[in-house]
């Protein structure tokens, strides 16, 4: 059975943007339609940090060491995978899709895979570790068709 059958969903994601796409036709000539877009407002860490890094007393006399501050930018990226997993679970519960292909940057794909509910994970028919979020739909179609043919 071909992977990109009619009504198969495709999630295209990186750590800050996601497209939920449905294939309207078949694998030989896919026609993707965007069902939903998600984008995370995630400014650089410097813009999100309220304070300068903390300091703590060292073992020496009047010596202080810096304490590493939380990287809010990275933390937000990790939370985005949680958000995407939640959206997919809600859509699966509503029977919006029966099959889905996950296409994401490798780090995001790994984080997402760990967060997926079993109601979603059994519907995953393929995974592609590529970042295609900034490509137009026709290039996403061509790239995915090529990637999935080689599997």
PECORSUL-V390571 format. One record per residue. RES is the residue in one letter. SS is DSSP state (H for helix, E for strand, C for the rest). Layout:
# PECORSUL-V390571
res = <RES | RES>
ss = <SS | SS>
This chain:
# PECORSUL-V390571
res = <X | X | X | X | X | X | X | X | X | X | X | X | X | X | X | X | X | X | X | X | X | X | X | X | X | X | X | X | X | X | X | X | X | X | X | X | X | X | X | X | X | X | X | X | X | X | X | X | X | X | X | X | X | X | X | X | X | X | X | X | X | X | X | X | X | X | X | X | X | X | X | X | X | X | X | X | X | X | X | X | X | X | X | X | X | X | X | X | X | X | X | X | X | X | X | X | X | X | X | X | X | X | X | X | X | X | X | X | X | X | X | X | X | X | X | X | X | X | X | X | X | X | X | X | X | X | X | X | X | X | X | X | X | X | X | X | X | X | X | X | X | X | X | X | X | X | X | X | X | X | X>
ss = <C | C | C | C | C | C | C | C | E | E | E | E | E | C | C | C | E | E | E | E | E | E | E | C | C | C | C | C | C | C | C | E | E | E | E | E | E | E | E | C | C | C | C | C | H | H | H | H | C | C | C | C | C | C | E | E | E | C | C | C | C | C | C | E | E | E | C | C | C | C | C | H | H | H | H | H | H | H | H | H | H | H | H | H | H | H | H | H | H | H | H | H | H | C | C | C | C | C | C | E | E | E | E | E | C | H | H | H | H | H | H | H | H | H | H | C | C | H | H | H | H | C | C | E | E | E | E | E | C | C | C | C | C | C | C | C | H | H | H | H | H | H | H | H | H | H | H | H | H | C | C>
